[in-house]
Amino acid sequence: MENTLTIESPQNPRVKAAVKLRKGKVRRETGQTLVEGCREILRATESNWEFIELYFCPELYLDPDADQLASNIRNGGTPVFRCSEAAFRKMSYRDTPDGLMALSPLVGSSLDELELPENPLLLIAENLEKPGNLGAILRTADAASVDAVIVCGHKTDINNPNVIRASMGTLFFMPIAEASTEETLQWLQNKGIQSLAALPDAEQEYADANMLGGIAIVVGSEDDGLTQDWIDHSNLQVRIPMLGKNDSLNVSTASAVLLYEATRQRRIHA
């Protein structure tokens, strides 16, 4: 692209600032995060997301449409910088970068900003430790036509670049909010939305639960499960039967099982 600013040195201030954004504290302080990858950036632009800056390195392109995507973003008014391979690799958090990275405002909203239909289907994820699991859950939520995802607890930052990557950019079009467990429980009560907690020792199997009304499926951390607040205040408690030797499913898999059961019931009774 002609008349494009360049970044040659890995010691460039923009490169150093991008590297610092790997830390959640810096992301929160600056209100910015990194979005890396042609697919993820395309998903964001398709959702009319506006970036702060775009960095590209043609020597690392893996997608034939990467240069056109960068041109489209520049034509939309976003400052664009061509990077040397050394500078781009310094910024990248991927083992195999594909030559596109964007500086972005943080994603996410408050509970009161969520716009919900009648009888919404929600997913609440509490204290997830692994960004990959949260990203996978976001993809599943989109596939199951979930109306919004609520993240409780601060063990995983929704703006972690690895969440963005694992979600394949889903969080740019999936309504997502962050709130405390206490705030979320009160909000659900005010909205008349029931909560369904997945517990290994619940008496009722998940397929026997009525998921037709407004409902929030709640899943907990990989190591500790749900906190006592959710266990004590959930309206429904269900278990996923384990018929083999293992006693639990990965949280992203459990989320998929529960969400698709809710979707199945709703499609049958639509």
Secondary structure as the mmCIF struct_conf table of DSSP 4:
data_model
#
loop_
_struct_conf.conf_type_id
_struct_conf.id
_struct_conf.beg_label_comp_id
_struct_conf.beg_label_asym_id
_struct_conf.beg_label_seq_id
_struct_conf.end_label_comp_id
_struct_conf.end_label_asym_id
_struct_conf.end_label_seq_id
TURN_TY1_P TURN_TY1_P1 GLU A 2 ASN A 3
STRN STRN1 LEU A 5 ILE A 7
TURN_TY1_P TURN_TY1_P2 PRO A 10 GLN A 11
BEND BEND1 ASN A 12 ASN A 12
HELX_RH_AL_P HELX_RH_AL_P1 PRO A 13 LYS A 20
TURN_TY1_P TURN_TY1_P3 LEU A 21 ARG A 22
BEND BEND2 LYS A 23 LYS A 23
HELX_RH_AL_P HELX_RH_AL_P2 GLY A 24 THR A 30
TURN_TY1_P TURN_TY1_P4 GLY A 31 GLY A 31
STRN STRN2 GLN A 32 GLU A 36
BEND BEND3 GLY A 37 GLY A 37
HELX_RH_AL_P HELX_RH_AL_P3 CYS A 38 GLU A 46
TURN_TY1_P TURN_TY1_P5 SER A 47 ASN A 48
BEND BEND4 ILE A 52 ILE A 52
STRN STRN3 GLU A 53 PHE A 56
HELX_RH_3T_P HELX_RH_3T_P1 PRO A 58 LEU A 60
BEND BEND5 ASP A 63 ASP A 63
TURN_TY1_P TURN_TY1_P6 PRO A 64 ASP A 65
HELX_RH_AL_P HELX_RH_AL_P4 ALA A 66 ASN A 75
TURN_TY1_P TURN_TY1_P7 GLY A 76 GLY A 77
STRN STRN4 VAL A 80 CYS A 83
HELX_RH_AL_P HELX_RH_AL_P5 GLU A 85 MET A 91
BEND BEND6 ARG A 94 THR A 96
BEND BEND7 GLY A 99 GLY A 99
STRN STRN5 LEU A 100 PRO A 105
HELX_LH_PP_P HELX_LH_PP_P1 LEU A 106 VAL A 107
STRN STRN6 SER A 109 SER A 109
HELX_RH_3T_P HELX_RH_3T_P2 LEU A 111 GLU A 113
BEND BEND8 GLU A 118 ASN A 119
STRN STRN7 LEU A 121 GLU A 126
BEND BEND9 ASN A 127 ASN A 127
HELX_RH_AL_P HELX_RH_AL_P6 PRO A 131 ALA A 143
TURN_TY1_P TURN_TY1_P8 ALA A 144 SER A 145
BEND BEND10 ASP A 147 ASP A 147
STRN STRN8 ALA A 148 CYS A 152
BEND BEND11 GLY A 153 THR A 156
TURN_TY1_P TURN_TY1_P9 ILE A 158 ASN A 159
HELX_RH_AL_P HELX_RH_AL_P7 PRO A 161 ALA A 166
TURN_TY1_P TURN_TY1_P10 SER A 167 GLY A 169
HELX_RH_3T_P HELX_RH_3T_P3 THR A 170 PHE A 172
TURN_TY1_P TURN_TY1_P11 PHE A 173 PHE A 173
BEND BEND12 MET A 174 MET A 174
STRN STRN9 ILE A 176 ALA A 179
HELX_RH_AL_P HELX_RH_AL_P8 THR A 181 LYS A 191
TURN_TY1_P TURN_TY1_P12 GLY A 192 GLY A 192
STRN STRN10 GLN A 194 ALA A 198
TURN_TY1_P TURN_TY1_P13 PRO A 200 ASP A 201
BEND BEND13 GLU A 203 GLU A 203
STRN STRN11 GLN A 204 GLU A 205
HELX_RH_3T_P HELX_RH_3T_P4 TYR A 206 ASP A 208
BEND BEND14 ALA A 209 ALA A 209
BEND BEND15 GLY A 213 GLY A 214
STRN STRN12 ILE A 215 VAL A 219
STRN STRN13 SER A 221 SER A 221
TURN_TY1_P TURN_TY1_P14 GLU A 222 ASP A 224
STRN STRN14 GLY A 225 GLY A 225
BEND BEND16 LEU A 226 LEU A 226
HELX_RH_AL_P HELX_RH_AL_P9 GLN A 228 HIS A 233
BEND BEND17 ASN A 235 ASN A 235
STRN STRN15 LEU A 236 ARG A 239
BEND BEND18 GLY A 244 LYS A 245
HELX_RH_AL_P HELX_RH_AL_P10 VAL A 251 ILE A 268
TURN_TY1_P TURN_TY1_P15 HIS A 269 HIS A 269
#
